[in-house]
Amino acid sequence: MDRATLCINLSYLIAIGERAEKDLDKEAFAMYWLLRGEGVKEPEDTAKQMEKVFTDYPHWKNSEAQAREVRKELYKILISKGVKDKTPFAKRIMQYMGREVS
């Protein structure tokens, strides 16, 4: 096994172990993992806040109006956590959650 594969496998095992410790569903954990990797303050709390936004707008993947609201709410959350470049970050979160964003 090469070094890159070993690192990926190790990261995967760490993520699985950490997910078992957190009270997050798989989507919220994916957001948490991304937020944590980017150094966002309080990534677990932030992921839970974001999860609620996606729950509040269940048709965000198909409705441009709901997607707009999701984007606005994500911006608010990211600003409150000190993220300076909120627009690309929110876009990444939405892509991560399954919507193509232009």
N, C-alpha and C positions, 0 to 999 in steps of 0.2 A: 504494500500500500504506500503510495507516495505521500509526501508531507502535506500537500494541499488537501487530499482526500481525508487524511487523518485529522486535520484541523476542522474540516467541515463536519466530520462525524463527531468530534469532540464538542463542537458548538451545538450540534443537534442534541446530544445527550445532556448538555448543560441546560438547554432550553426545555427539554422534556422534564427534567428535575425541577426547574424553576416553575414551570407551569403547574406542576403538582402541588407546589406550595402556595400558589396564588388563587384567589377566588375570582377567576376570570374565565369566561367562555373562550373558545378558540379564536374568535374574531378580536375580542378585547385583548387577548394575550398577544396576538399578532401586532396590534397597535402598540401595546406595552413594549414589546421587543424592539420595534422600530424607534419608539420614543426614547427608550433606554439607550439604544445604540447611538442616538443623536445627542444624548446628554441633556434631554429636556428634564426640567425640575419635576419631581414627584410623578414619575412615569406611570405608576400603577393608578393613582388617583386620576391622572389625566386620561388614561385609557378608559377608565370607568365613565368619566364625563363624556368622552367621545362616543362610547357605546350607547349611552342614553340618547345622544343626538340621532344616531342611526336608527334607534328604536322608535324615536318620536316621529321620524319621517320614513316609514317603511317602504315607500315607493320611490325613494330617492334614485334608484338605479334607472328607472324608466320615466320619471317625471322631472322635467327641467326645473319646474317651480320648486319641487322638494329638494332637488340637488342644489339649487341656489341657497335655500334655507340651511341645508347641511353645511355648505361652504361658509356661510356667514357665521354659523355657530362654531365651526372649527376655528375660524379666524379669532373669534372672541376667546376661546379656550387657549389657543396658542399664544395670543398676546398676553393673557393673564399669566402664562408660564415663562414669559420673557423671550419668546422666540421672535427674533427680528425679521426673518424672511418668511413670513407666514404663508404667502401665496403658493410657492412651490411645495412647501411642506404639506399644506392642506391637499394639494393636488396629489401628492404621493400617498397620503392616507386614503383618499378616495379611490385611487387606482389599486391600492393594496386591498381595499374592501370590495373591489370588483366592478368598478365603473370606469370606462374609458373617459378621460377628461382631456379636453382640448385647450 
